[in-house]
Amino acid sequence: MKSLIQQPDGSLYVRRDDSMKAVGIIAEYNPFHNGHKYQIEQARQATNADAVIVIMSGNWVQRGQPAILDKWDRAQMALENGADMVIELPVQCAVQPADIFASHAVNILAGLKCEWLSFGCEHPDINFNELANVDLKETKIVHDFTKSYAELIREALINATEEDVSAPNDVLALNYAIANRKNDYQMKLVPIKRSGANHHDRNLNNDGSMASASSIRLAILNNSKELFHYIPESTNIELFKNHVDWENFWPLLKYKIETSSIDELNHIYQMTEGLEYRLKKYVYEAQSFDEFLRLVKSKRYTYARLKRLFVYTLLNWRKNDDLCQEYIRVLGFNKNGREYLNKIKKQIEMPIITKINKDLSESELNFDVVSGRIYENINHIPQDAGKIPLIY
């Protein structure tokens, strides 16, 4: 039998009744909050998808931070609040500039045969598909070394289209669209208006149930009970006792920099333009991670760029490392998610990983395993060895 399904753009497609269609979401859930639950609900409603598949950063996130809660706790929150399956974005793909982060995440969603790609953004009325076709190579980019690369690209886009794409989630949305177009995946984009607080807001929004992840992280670090107004009721509040932040890792980072030579630091991935000298200079002066970050900061580098570099340094990523491995690491699923995976697994070309063995630890998953062990040093909870997917 066949059924007629309406898509978000109003068009219709015919689907066999025994098939399943999935909408993909790229997320970090750092941590999971009411806004994320709202996005999952809206994505499912807008697409009438059979399954919601989440690609989630693991223990280290895109803007160069340790996740405030580990990947298992955050996957659990997602599964309890609407996700049907949570896949870990490999750490070497997650801790990257927006374009590389987006490219890998979109590749994996396409590999999972998702029909739609949904994302939260500040301005869902922007035609991301149209902007994705703009060739900035034909636009003169002024190389101003007092500005970050992201600022230069933003200015070039404004010059080419008069469209200002500068809000954090709009930038990611554009990069998702570019990756989708570049690889001809043809996933249908489903932008959803971010509800409530702005991405970088540091104060809890007491006027509603939505707050930014930044303000919630700050509330967690300050042990504020107010944060639970912005977290789904199903969340186990005991999970928040396991939180971490960069200050916990500061002694490890400091040791790594102090015991490495200039030449060794120079070989770290993305260590450019003499940054190794700045790290060596200021590591002796700084008394905390935040102070170190402020001392190293210059107009040329964003805080996110530097924090990613600190992750690469801590995890000892080298310039000649192969950071392009992609695979499907299942962190958890419910009955619906398992059914979807079973129906499509013969079509999937990427490795599907549900349990780590010694060979995987030393090959494809080496970066994830090593980064997990570093994280374990702080939260003291096993991250990979012997772990199997959460089942709901």
The 8 nearest C-alpha neighbors of each residue, nearest first, counted from 0:
[[1, 16, 15, 2, 17, 14, 13, 18],
 [2, 0, 15, 16, 14, 13, 3, 17],
 [1, 3, 14, 13, 15, 4, 16, 0],
 [2, 4, 13, 12, 14, 11, 5, 1],
 [5, 3, 12, 11, 13, 2, 6, 14],
 [4, 6, 11, 10, 9, 12, 3, 7],
 [5, 7, 9, 10, 8, 46, 11, 4],
 [8, 6, 9, 45, 46, 5, 189, 10],
 [9, 7, 6, 10, 5, 11, 189, 187],
 [10, 8, 6, 7, 5, 11, 4, 12],
 [9, 11, 6, 8, 5, 12, 7, 4],
 [12, 10, 5, 4, 6, 3, 9, 13],
 [11, 13, 4, 3, 14, 5, 10, 6],
 [14, 12, 3, 2, 4, 1, 15, 11],
 [15, 13, 2, 1, 16, 3, 12, 18],
 [14, 16, 1, 17, 18, 0, 2, 13],
 [15, 17, 1, 18, 0, 14, 2, 19],
 [16, 18, 15, 19, 0, 14, 1, 342],
 [19, 17, 15, 16, 20, 14, 342, 339],
 [20, 18, 49, 339, 21, 17, 50, 48],
 [19, 21, 49, 48, 114, 50, 113, 18],
 [22, 20, 50, 113, 48, 114, 51, 49],
 [21, 23, 115, 51, 113, 116, 114, 48],
 [22, 24, 52, 116, 53, 113, 51, 115],
 [23, 25, 53, 117, 116, 118, 54, 26],
 [26, 24, 54, 53, 55, 104, 23, 118],
 [27, 25, 55, 28, 54, 24, 56, 53],
 [26, 28, 56, 55, 29, 60, 25, 30],
 [29, 27, 31, 30, 26, 73, 35, 55],
 [30, 28, 27, 31, 66, 67, 212, 68],
 [29, 31, 28, 32, 212, 73, 68, 67],
 [30, 32, 28, 29, 35, 73, 76, 77],
 [33, 31, 230, 35, 34, 229, 231, 30],
 [34, 32, 36, 230, 35, 231, 229, 209],
 [33, 35, 37, 36, 32, 209, 38, 194],
 [34, 36, 38, 37, 33, 32, 31, 39],
 [35, 37, 33, 39, 38, 34, 80, 40],
 [38, 36, 34, 40, 35, 39, 41, 33],
 [39, 37, 35, 41, 40, 36, 42, 34],
 [40, 38, 42, 36, 41, 37, 81, 43],
 [39, 41, 37, 43, 38, 42, 44, 36],
 [40, 42, 44, 38, 43, 39, 45, 37],
 [43, 41, 39, 45, 44, 40, 38, 117],
 [42, 44, 40, 47, 46, 41, 48, 45],
 [43, 45, 41, 47, 42, 46, 40, 48],
 [46, 44, 42, 43, 7, 41, 47, 6],
 [47, 45, 48, 43, 44, 7, 6, 42],
 [46, 48, 44, 43, 45, 49, 6, 4],
 [49, 47, 46, 21, 20, 50, 43, 22],
 [48, 50, 20, 19, 21, 47, 51, 43],
 [51, 49, 21, 48, 83, 52, 336, 22],
 [50, 52, 22, 83, 82, 21, 23, 53],
 [51, 53, 23, 84, 83, 85, 22, 24],
 [54, 52, 24, 85, 23, 25, 55, 86],
 [53, 55, 86, 25, 87, 88, 85, 26],
 [56, 54, 26, 27, 87, 88, 53, 86],
 [55, 57, 88, 27, 60, 93, 87, 26],
 [58, 56, 70, 59, 87, 55, 90, 88],
 [57, 59, 66, 69, 70, 65, 60, 56],
 [60, 58, 65, 66, 57, 64, 94, 90],
 [59, 61, 64, 94, 56, 63, 62, 93],
 [60, 62, 94, 93, 63, 95, 59, 100],
 [63, 61, 303, 60, 64, 307, 94, 306],
 [64, 62, 307, 306, 61, 60, 303, 94],
 [65, 63, 60, 59, 62, 66, 245, 306],
 [64, 66, 59, 58, 244, 67, 60, 245],
 [67, 65, 58, 68, 59, 29, 64, 60],
 [66, 68, 243, 242, 244, 65, 29, 69],
 [69, 67, 242, 66, 72, 241, 73, 243],
 [68, 70, 58, 71, 72, 66, 73, 67],
 [69, 71, 57, 73, 58, 72, 74, 68],
 [72, 70, 74, 73, 69, 75, 330, 382],
 [73, 71, 75, 74, 70, 69, 68, 76],
 [72, 74, 76, 70, 75, 71, 77, 31],
 [73, 75, 71, 77, 76, 72, 70, 78],
 [74, 76, 72, 78, 73, 77, 71, 79],
 [77, 75, 73, 79, 74, 78, 80, 234],
 [76, 78, 74, 80, 79, 75, 82, 73],
 [79, 77, 82, 75, 80, 76, 81, 83],
 [80, 78, 76, 77, 81, 75, 233, 82],
 [81, 79, 77, 78, 36, 82, 76, 231],
 [80, 82, 78, 79, 39, 83, 77, 36],
 [83, 81, 78, 51, 77, 84, 80, 52],
 [84, 82, 336, 51, 332, 333, 50, 52],
 [83, 85, 332, 336, 52, 82, 331, 53],
 [84, 86, 53, 331, 330, 54, 52, 74],
 [87, 85, 329, 54, 328, 330, 55, 53],
 [88, 86, 55, 328, 57, 56, 54, 89],
 [87, 89, 56, 55, 54, 93, 90, 86],
 [90, 88, 92, 91, 87, 93, 367, 325],
 [89, 91, 93, 92, 367, 94, 88, 57],
 [90, 92, 322, 89, 93, 94, 366, 323],
 [93, 91, 90, 89, 100, 94, 103, 95],
 [92, 94, 90, 61, 100, 95, 91, 56],
 [95, 93, 61, 60, 92, 63, 91, 90],
 [94, 96, 100, 93, 61, 99, 92, 97],
 [97, 95, 98, 99, 100, 61, 94, 304],
 [96, 98, 100, 99, 101, 171, 95, 174],
 [97, 99, 101, 174, 100, 96, 102, 171],
 [100, 98, 102, 101, 97, 96, 95, 103],
 [101, 99, 97, 95, 93, 98, 102, 103],
 [100, 102, 104, 98, 175, 99, 103, 174],
 [103, 101, 99, 178, 105, 100, 104, 98],
 [104, 102, 106, 105, 101, 100, 92, 99],
 [103, 105, 101, 107, 106, 102, 100, 108],
 [104, 106, 108, 102, 107, 103, 101, 109],
 [107, 105, 103, 109, 104, 108, 110, 102],
 [106, 108, 110, 104, 109, 105, 111, 103],
 [109, 107, 111, 105, 110, 106, 113, 23],
 [108, 110, 112, 106, 111, 107, 113, 105],
 [109, 111, 107, 108, 112, 347, 106, 349],
 [110, 112, 108, 109, 113, 107, 347, 343],
 [113, 111, 109, 110, 114, 108, 21, 343],
 [114, 112, 21, 22, 115, 111, 109, 108],
 [113, 115, 186, 21, 22, 20, 112, 187],
 [116, 114, 187, 22, 186, 113, 188, 23],
 [117, 115, 23, 188, 22, 189, 187, 186],
 [116, 118, 189, 24, 190, 188, 23, 42],
 [119, 117, 190, 191, 24, 120, 189, 116],
 [118, 120, 191, 193, 192, 190, 168, 38],
 [121, 119, 168, 169, 193, 192, 122, 123],
 [120, 122, 193, 192, 169, 123, 168, 166],
 [123, 121, 124, 120, 125, 192, 169, 193],
 [124, 122, 190, 125, 192, 120, 191, 121],
 [123, 125, 122, 126, 190, 127, 192, 121],
 [126, 124, 123, 127, 122, 162, 130, 169],
 [125, 127, 129, 128, 124, 130, 123, 131],
 [128, 126, 130, 129, 173, 125, 131, 176],
 [129, 127, 131, 126, 130, 176, 132, 177],
 [128, 130, 131, 127, 126, 132, 133, 125],
 [131, 129, 127, 132, 133, 128, 126, 173],
 [130, 132, 177, 128, 129, 133, 176, 127],
 [131, 133, 130, 129, 134, 128, 177, 180],
 [134, 132, 130, 131, 135, 129, 159, 156],
 [135, 133, 136, 137, 132, 138, 131, 159],
 [134, 136, 138, 137, 133, 155, 156, 159],
 [137, 135, 134, 138, 139, 140, 133, 155],
 [136, 138, 135, 134, 139, 133, 159, 140],
 [139, 137, 135, 136, 140, 155, 159, 134],
 [138, 140, 141, 137, 155, 136, 135, 158],
 [139, 141, 155, 142, 138, 151, 152, 154],
 [142, 140, 143, 139, 151, 155, 154, 144],
 [143, 141, 144, 140, 151, 146, 148, 145],
 [142, 144, 145, 146, 141, 151, 147, 140],
 [143, 145, 146, 299, 142, 147, 298, 148],
 [144, 146, 299, 298, 143, 147, 297, 300],
 [147, 145, 299, 144, 143, 150, 298, 148],
 [146, 148, 150, 299, 149, 300, 151, 301],
 [147, 149, 151, 150, 152, 146, 299, 300],
 [148, 150, 152, 147, 151, 153, 146, 154],
 [151, 149, 153, 147, 148, 152, 146, 154],
 [150, 152, 148, 154, 153, 149, 155, 147],
 [151, 153, 155, 149, 154, 150, 156, 148],
 [154, 152, 150, 156, 151, 155, 149, 157],
 [153, 155, 157, 151, 156, 152, 158, 150],
 [156, 154, 152, 158, 157, 153, 140, 159],
 [155, 157, 159, 153, 158, 154, 160, 152],
 [156, 158, 161, 162, 154, 160, 155, 159],
 [159, 157, 155, 156, 161, 160, 154, 138],
 [160, 158, 156, 157, 155, 161, 138, 135],
 [159, 161, 162, 157, 158, 156, 130, 133],
 [162, 160, 157, 158, 159, 163, 156, 154],
 [163, 161, 157, 160, 164, 156, 159, 158],
 [164, 162, 157, 165, 161, 153, 156, 154],
 [163, 165, 170, 169, 166, 162, 153, 156],
 [164, 166, 163, 170, 167, 169, 153, 168],
 [165, 167, 169, 168, 164, 170, 121, 120],
 [168, 166, 170, 169, 165, 171, 198, 120],
 [167, 169, 120, 171, 170, 166, 172, 121],
 [168, 170, 172, 120, 166, 171, 167, 121],
 [171, 169, 173, 168, 167, 172, 164, 165],
 [170, 172, 168, 174, 173, 169, 97, 175],
 [173, 171, 169, 175, 174, 170, 168, 176],
 [174, 172, 176, 170, 175, 171, 127, 177],
 [173, 175, 177, 171, 176, 172, 98, 101],
 [176, 174, 172, 178, 101, 173, 177, 179],
 [175, 177, 179, 173, 174, 178, 131, 128],
 [176, 178, 131, 174, 180, 179, 175, 181],
 [179, 177, 181, 102, 175, 176, 180, 174],
 [178, 180, 176, 184, 177, 182, 181, 183],
 [181, 179, 183, 177, 182, 178, 176, 184],
 [182, 180, 178, 183, 179, 177, 184, 176],
 [181, 183, 184, 180, 179, 178, 185, 106],
 [182, 184, 180, 185, 181, 179, 178, 186],
 [185, 183, 179, 182, 186, 109, 180, 181],
 [186, 184, 183, 187, 179, 180, 114, 182],
 [185, 187, 115, 114, 184, 116, 188, 179],
 [186, 188, 115, 116, 185, 189, 114, 117],
 [189, 187, 116, 117, 115, 190, 186, 176],
 [188, 190, 117, 116, 191, 187, 118, 115],
 [191, 189, 118, 123, 117, 119, 188, 120],
 [192, 190, 119, 123, 118, 120, 193, 189],
 [191, 193, 120, 123, 119, 121, 194, 122],
 [194, 192, 119, 120, 121, 191, 195, 34],
 [193, 195, 192, 34, 196, 209, 37, 197],
 [196, 194, 209, 210, 193, 197, 207, 204],
 [195, 197, 210, 211, 209, 200, 198, 204],
 [196, 198, 200, 199, 211, 195, 210, 193],
 [197, 199, 211, 200, 196, 212, 213, 167],
 [198, 200, 197, 213, 201, 211, 214, 212],
 [201, 199, 197, 202, 198, 211, 214, 213],
 [202, 200, 214, 213, 199, 203, 217, 211],
 [203, 201, 214, 200, 204, 210, 211, 215],
 [202, 204, 214, 210, 205, 201, 215, 211],
 [205, 203, 210, 206, 202, 207, 196, 209],
 [204, 206, 207, 203, 208, 210, 209, 202],
 [207, 205, 204, 208, 209, 203, 195, 210],
 [206, 208, 205, 209, 204, 195, 210, 229],
 [207, 209, 229, 228, 210, 33, 206, 205],
 [210, 208, 195, 229, 207, 34, 33, 196],
 [211, 209, 196, 204, 203, 195, 229, 212],
 [210, 212, 213, 196, 214, 198, 200, 197],
 [211, 213, 215, 214, 216, 29, 30, 210],
 [214, 212, 216, 211, 215, 201, 199, 217],
 [213, 215, 201, 217, 202, 211, 216, 212],
 [214, 216, 218, 212, 217, 213, 226, 219],
 [217, 215, 219, 213, 218, 214, 212, 220],
 [216, 218, 214, 220, 215, 219, 221, 213],
 [217, 219, 215, 223, 221, 216, 220, 222],
 [220, 218, 222, 216, 221, 217, 223, 215],
 [221, 219, 217, 218, 222, 216, 242, 223],
 [220, 222, 218, 219, 223, 217, 216, 224],
 [223, 221, 219, 220, 218, 224, 217, 226],
 [224, 222, 218, 225, 221, 219, 226, 220],
 [223, 225, 226, 227, 222, 218, 219, 228],
 [226, 224, 223, 227, 228, 218, 229, 203],
 [225, 227, 228, 224, 229, 215, 218, 223],
 [226, 228, 230, 229, 225, 224, 231, 232],
 [227, 229, 226, 230, 225, 208, 231, 224],
 [230, 228, 208, 227, 226, 209, 33, 32],
 [229, 231, 32, 227, 33, 228, 232, 226],
 [232, 230, 233, 33, 234, 32, 229, 36],
 [231, 233, 234, 230, 227, 235, 228, 229],
 [234, 232, 231, 235, 79, 80, 76, 230],
 [235, 233, 232, 231, 236, 76, 230, 79],
 [234, 236, 237, 238, 233, 239, 232, 76],
 [235, 237, 238, 239, 234, 240, 227, 233],
 [236, 238, 235, 239, 240, 241, 234, 242],
 [239, 237, 236, 240, 235, 241, 72, 68],
 [238, 240, 241, 237, 242, 236, 219, 68],
 [239, 241, 238, 242, 237, 236, 219, 68],
 [240, 242, 239, 238, 378, 68, 243, 237],
 [243, 241, 67, 68, 239, 240, 244, 378],
 [244, 242, 67, 247, 68, 241, 378, 245],
 [243, 245, 246, 247, 67, 65, 242, 66],
 [246, 244, 248, 247, 249, 65, 64, 288],
 [245, 247, 249, 248, 288, 244, 287, 289],
 [248, 246, 245, 249, 244, 243, 377, 250],
 [247, 249, 245, 251, 246, 250, 252, 244],
 [248, 250, 246, 252, 251, 288, 247, 253],
 [251, 249, 253, 252, 248, 254, 247, 246],
 [252, 250, 254, 248, 249, 253, 255, 313],
 [253, 251, 255, 249, 313, 254, 250, 248],
 [252, 254, 250, 256, 255, 251, 249, 257],
 [253, 255, 251, 257, 252, 256, 258, 250],
 [254, 256, 252, 253, 258, 257, 259, 251],
 [257, 255, 259, 253, 254, 258, 252, 279],
 [256, 258, 254, 255, 259, 253, 279, 282],
 [257, 259, 255, 256, 254, 260, 253, 263],
 [260, 258, 256, 257, 263, 255, 264, 261],
 [259, 261, 263, 262, 264, 258, 257, 256],
 [260, 262, 264, 263, 265, 275, 259, 276],
 [261, 263, 265, 260, 264, 266, 259, 275],
 [264, 262, 260, 265, 266, 261, 259, 267],
 [265, 263, 261, 266, 267, 262, 275, 260],
 [264, 266, 262, 263, 267, 270, 275, 261],
 [267, 265, 264, 263, 317, 318, 268, 262],
 [266, 268, 317, 264, 270, 265, 318, 316],
 [267, 269, 318, 317, 316, 270, 311, 266],
 [270, 268, 271, 267, 308, 318, 311, 266],
 [271, 269, 267, 268, 265, 274, 275, 266],
 [270, 272, 273, 269, 274, 265, 275, 268],
 [273, 271, 274, 270, 275, 276, 269, 265],
 [272, 274, 275, 271, 276, 277, 270, 265],
 [273, 275, 277, 276, 272, 271, 270, 278],
 [274, 276, 278, 273, 277, 264, 265, 279],
 [277, 275, 279, 274, 278, 273, 280, 261],
 [278, 276, 280, 274, 279, 275, 295, 281],
 [277, 279, 275, 276, 280, 281, 282, 274],
 [280, 278, 276, 277, 282, 281, 275, 256],
 [281, 279, 277, 278, 282, 276, 283, 284],
 [280, 282, 284, 283, 278, 279, 277, 285],
 [281, 283, 285, 284, 279, 278, 280, 253],
 [284, 282, 281, 285, 280, 279, 257, 286],
 [283, 285, 281, 282, 286, 280, 291, 290],
 [286, 284, 291, 290, 282, 287, 283, 281],
 [285, 287, 290, 284, 288, 291, 283, 282],
 [288, 286, 290, 289, 285, 291, 246, 249],
 [287, 289, 291, 290, 249, 246, 292, 245],
 [290, 288, 292, 291, 287, 293, 246, 245],
 [289, 291, 293, 287, 292, 288, 285, 294],
 [292, 290, 285, 288, 294, 289, 293, 287],
 [291, 293, 289, 295, 290, 294, 296, 288],
 [292, 294, 290, 296, 291, 295, 289, 297],
 [295, 293, 291, 292, 296, 290, 281, 285],
 [294, 296, 292, 293, 277, 291, 297, 278],
 [297, 295, 293, 294, 292, 300, 302, 298],
 [296, 298, 299, 300, 295, 301, 294, 293],
 [299, 297, 145, 300, 146, 296, 301, 147],
 [298, 300, 145, 146, 147, 297, 144, 301],
 [301, 299, 298, 297, 147, 304, 296, 302],
 [300, 302, 304, 303, 305, 147, 299, 298],
 [301, 303, 305, 304, 306, 300, 296, 292],
 [302, 304, 62, 306, 301, 305, 63, 307],
 [305, 303, 301, 307, 302, 306, 300, 308],
 [306, 304, 308, 302, 307, 303, 309, 301],
 [305, 307, 63, 309, 303, 308, 304, 302],
 [308, 306, 63, 310, 304, 309, 305, 303],
 [307, 309, 305, 311, 306, 310, 312, 304],
 [308, 310, 306, 312, 307, 311, 313, 305],
 [309, 311, 307, 313, 308, 312, 314, 63],
 [312, 310, 308, 316, 314, 309, 313, 315],
 [313, 311, 315, 309, 310, 314, 308, 267],
 [312, 314, 310, 252, 315, 311, 309, 255],
 [313, 315, 311, 312, 316, 310, 370, 369],
 [316, 314, 312, 313, 311, 317, 267, 268],
 [315, 317, 311, 268, 314, 267, 312, 320],
 [318, 316, 267, 268, 320, 319, 266, 315],
 [317, 319, 268, 320, 267, 266, 316, 269],
 [318, 320, 317, 321, 268, 266, 316, 322],
 [321, 319, 317, 318, 322, 316, 268, 323],
 [320, 322, 323, 319, 324, 318, 317, 91],
 [321, 323, 91, 320, 324, 92, 366, 319],
 [324, 322, 321, 325, 92, 91, 103, 320],
 [325, 323, 322, 363, 326, 321, 89, 91],
 [326, 324, 323, 89, 327, 349, 107, 103],
 [327, 325, 350, 349, 328, 351, 324, 107],
 [326, 328, 351, 352, 350, 329, 86, 349],
 [329, 327, 352, 87, 86, 353, 351, 326],
 [328, 330, 86, 353, 331, 388, 327, 352],
 [331, 329, 388, 86, 85, 389, 87, 328],
 [330, 332, 389, 388, 85, 329, 390, 84],
 [333, 331, 84, 336, 390, 83, 337, 391],
 [332, 334, 391, 336, 335, 83, 390, 337],
 [335, 333, 337, 336, 338, 332, 391, 83],
 [336, 334, 338, 333, 337, 83, 339, 50],
 [335, 337, 83, 84, 339, 333, 332, 338],
 [338, 336, 340, 334, 339, 335, 341, 332],
 [337, 339, 335, 341, 336, 340, 334, 342],
 [338, 340, 336, 342, 337, 341, 335, 343],
 [341, 339, 337, 343, 342, 338, 344, 336],
 [340, 342, 338, 339, 344, 343, 337, 345],
 [341, 343, 339, 340, 344, 338, 345, 19],
 [342, 344, 340, 346, 345, 341, 339, 347],
 [343, 345, 347, 346, 341, 340, 342, 111],
 [346, 344, 343, 347, 342, 348, 341, 340],
 [347, 345, 344, 343, 348, 112, 111, 110],
 [348, 346, 344, 345, 349, 110, 111, 343],
 [347, 349, 346, 350, 110, 345, 344, 351],
 [350, 348, 326, 347, 351, 327, 110, 325],
 [349, 351, 326, 327, 352, 348, 347, 325],
 [352, 350, 327, 328, 326, 349, 353, 329],
 [353, 351, 328, 354, 327, 329, 350, 355],
 [352, 354, 329, 387, 328, 388, 351, 355],
 [355, 353, 387, 352, 386, 356, 385, 388],
 [354, 356, 359, 360, 384, 383, 357, 353],
 [355, 357, 359, 358, 360, 354, 384, 385],
 [358, 356, 360, 359, 361, 355, 362, 384],
 [357, 359, 361, 360, 356, 362, 355, 363],
 [358, 360, 362, 361, 356, 364, 357, 363],
 [361, 359, 365, 357, 364, 358, 362, 368],
 [360, 362, 365, 358, 359, 357, 364, 363],
 [361, 363, 359, 365, 364, 360, 358, 366],
 [364, 362, 359, 365, 324, 361, 360, 366],
 [365, 363, 360, 367, 359, 366, 362, 368],
 [364, 366, 360, 361, 368, 362, 367, 363],
 [365, 367, 369, 368, 364, 370, 91, 90],
 [368, 366, 370, 364, 365, 369, 90, 371],
 [367, 369, 371, 365, 370, 366, 364, 360],
 [370, 368, 372, 371, 366, 367, 365, 373],
 [369, 371, 373, 367, 372, 368, 366, 374],
 [372, 370, 374, 368, 369, 373, 382, 367],
 [371, 373, 375, 369, 374, 370, 368, 376],
 [374, 372, 370, 376, 375, 371, 369, 377],
 [373, 375, 371, 372, 376, 377, 370, 378],
 [376, 374, 379, 372, 378, 377, 373, 380],
 [377, 375, 373, 374, 379, 378, 372, 380],
 [376, 378, 375, 374, 379, 247, 243, 248],
 [377, 379, 375, 380, 241, 376, 374, 243],
 [380, 378, 375, 377, 376, 381, 374, 241],
 [379, 381, 375, 378, 382, 376, 377, 374],
 [382, 380, 383, 375, 384, 379, 372, 386],
 [381, 383, 371, 380, 384, 375, 386, 372],
 [384, 382, 386, 381, 385, 368, 371, 355],
 [383, 385, 386, 382, 381, 355, 356, 368],
 [386, 384, 383, 387, 355, 354, 356, 381],
 [385, 387, 383, 384, 354, 388, 382, 355],
 [386, 388, 354, 353, 389, 385, 330, 331],
 [389, 387, 331, 330, 329, 353, 390, 386],
 [388, 390, 331, 330, 332, 387, 391, 75],
 [389, 391, 332, 333, 331, 388, 334, 78],
 [390, 333, 332, 389, 334, 78, 331, 79]]
